[in-house]
């Protein structure tokens, strides 16, 4: 069976060939995404456009210079400029990670985010620095992000600590994390109206419970009075968590692959402490 001058097998082979080329190009773009190589590619695109225009407008001298640059020096220049990205791509290919980089990178970013949150909360808990951090999951939190100061910054323990230092412009309110980044600070969260909330809990805990009642977010609270670490989820408040238990709970909720929690962590995880402890 044939279609024109091509057999069905040849057509299938050509289709697979094109799809593979596009897939490899996509993966290469993902490798250089967010690196300086993106800006360098823009520069190369400008040179290519200038070469084409010089040919169309019959600017022979400029066209000759551009062709020399692209044809004779282009490969050497590309290897030198993109050496870090090429090395990283080859390392990932050697480890078998090149074709699954997107999922792995997402997991690595989440692991770094969990580490940053745990490190920051431990630091603030020891010094009794009040904090309120809400992590967006499936339910969008753009309405609450818009009430704060946009940051769109990488999640680091240093940034989180600095935000909640007392008497700084952003310390009052909540930090919202969206897609593994600090979306905004000084955000307003809805307060829970539950009559069963312990009177000893302050505004931060009420806000953490309030947002957990209307979204599926995870919200971390560090008490300014006691330094205790708490976590809210689905309208439940887990109070006075030790750092290792807190890390296990975050990992269980946010990471795809988790280390098996310790027996002590499991015991605390099974405990569903409501507001009155």
N, C-alpha and C positions, 0 to 999 in steps of 0.2 A: 504494500500500500504506500502511495506517495502523495504529497501535496505540492503541486508544481514541480520544481526541480529537487525538492527535498523529500526524503523518506520520513516517515513518522518517527523513526529512531533518531535520525539526524536532528529533527525539530525538537525532540525531547532533550537530546544532548545539548543543543544550543541554549534551550531554556534553562536547564540546570546550570550550565556554564555562566550565563548572565546572572542568575540568582546568587551563585557562589561569589562572583566578583563583587556584586553589590553588598553581600554579607561581609566579606573581608574589608571592603571600604568602610562600611558602617563600624566595624570593630576597630579599625585604625582611627577613625574619627573619635570614638569613645576613649581610645588610649590617650590622644592628645587633648581631649576636652579639658578645659580649665587650666591648661599649661600655656607657657609663653609661645609654644609652637603655633597656636591659633593666630596670634598676631603676625608671626612670620609667614604663615600661609596667606594672610591678607596681602602682605608685601609681594609675595610671589605672584598672586593674582593680578596685582597692579602692573607688574612687569609684563605679564602675559597680555594684558589688555593694551598696554603701550605698544608691544610688538605687533599686535594685530592692527591697531590704528595706524601705525607707521607704514605697514604694508598696504593698507587701504588707501591712505593719503599719499602713497608713493614717496615717503620720506626715507630715501635709500640709506643714508648714513646712519640715522637713528635705528632703522630696521636692522642694518648689519650689526650694529653694536648690541642690540637686544638679542639677536640670534646667536651671536658669539657667547653672550652671557648665559643664555638658556641651554644651548646645545653642547658647548664645550666645557663650561665651568659649572653648569647647573647641577650635575650629579654629585660632583665633589663638594660643592657648597651645601647641598641638601644633606649629605652624609655628615658633614661637620656640624651644621646647625641643629639637625634633629638627632644627634648622637644619643642624648639622654632618653628620648622617646623611643628610638629604635632599640636601644639596649633593654628598656623596660618591656617593650613588646616581645622581644626575643626571650627574655626571662620568663614572662608569663606563658609563652608558647612552650618553653621547655618544661614548665611545671604543669602544663595542661590546663592553664587558667585563662588562656587567651579567648576561648570561645564561650566562657561563662563569666567574663569579667564584670558585667553589669550587676548580676546578682551578688557576686562576691564583694564588689565594692560597696554595695548597699549594706551588706551585713557588716563589713569592716567599719563603715561610717557609724552604724548604730552601736557597735561595740565601743568605739571611741566616745560616742555620746554618753553611753551608760557610764563609762569610766569617769568622764568629766563631771557628770551629775553627782556620782558617788563621792568623788574627791572633793567637790565644792561643798556638798552638804555636810560631809564629815568635818571639814575645816570650819564652816559656819556654826555647826552644832557645838563644837568645842568652845567657841567664842561667843555663843548665844547671839548670833546675828540672825535676825528673822528673815525668812525667805519663802517665796511662793513661786513654784515652777510648774507649769502645766504643759503636758506633752500631747500634741494632737495625734489622733489615730485615724479612724475611718470617718468620724463625724467632723465636718469642717468647722474651724473656729475663726474664720475671717471676720465675723461680726465683732468678736472680742479683740482680735488683733488690731482692728481699726481704732479701738479706743485708746491704744497706747502709742508709744514712740517707735516707729519702724527701725529695725536694725539690720536684718538680713545678714547676720554674721555667723561665722563658724562657731560651733559649740565648744567652748573650752572652760576648764574649771576656773581659770584666772578671770575670764570675762564674767562668769556667773557670780563669782565672789565680789568682783568690783562693782557690779550692778547693785548688789544688796548692802554694800557698806552704808551704815547710817549717815543721814544728812547729805546724801548725794542726790542729784536730780531724779534718778530713775529708781531709787530703792523702794519707793512707796507704790505698791501694786504688784502685779504678777508678770513674770516672764513667760512667754508662750513659745514653745519649740514646735516648729513645723517643718517636716521633711528634713530632719536632722540638722536644722539650722535655727538660730535664735531669730525668730520672726519679729518680735517686738518686746519692749519692756514697759513697765508702768501701765499695764493693762488692767481694766476693770473686769472682774468676774462677778457673776450673780451670786448673791448670798443665799444660803439654804434657809428655807422657812420651816424646816422640820422642828416640831415642838420637843423632840427627844434629844436635842443637842445638849450636851453638858454645859452648864453655865460657866465652867472654868475655861472653856474654849473661846478664843478670840476671833477677830474678823478674818484672819488668814485661814483658819480652819473652816469657818463658815463659808468662805468663798471657795475653798477647795472642795467642800462637800456640795456646794451649789452647782459648780461646773460639772461635777461628776454625775449629778442628777439629770442634766440636760444633754450631756455628750458622753462619748465613751473614752474620754481622755484619762490619762494618768496624771495626778497632780501631787507634787511633793511639797511638804510644809516643814519648815524648820521653826520651832517655837523660839521667840525672842526671850520669853521668861524662863524656860527650862532647858532650852537647847535640844529638846527631843525631836526626832525625825518621824514624820508621819506620811502616810500615802493614802490617797483616796482613789476609789475605782467603783463605778456603778453604784454610787450612793453609799458606799461603805468606807469607814475610816479605820485604818490600821495604825495604831499609835505606838509611840516609844519603840521604834525599830532600831535594832543594833545595825551598824554599818554593813556587816556581812549578810544579815537577813534582808536588809533593804536592797542590797545589790542583787541577791538571788531573786527577789520579787520583780525588780526592774528587768532583769535578764529574762525571766520566765515570760514576761509580757511583751518585751520588745525584740528579743533576738530569736532567730529561727533555730539556731543550734545552741543549746545551752548545756553547761556542765551540770551534772546531777547534783541537786541541792543536798546540803548536809542534813543529817537527822534533826539537828536543832533548827535549821531553817525550815524544814518540812513541818515541824511541830508548830512554829510560829505562823507559817503560811496557812496551815489548816485552821488556825485560830481566826475567826471572823469577828474581831472586836468592833463593836459599834461605838457610837460617840461616847457612851458612858463607860467605856473600857471594859 
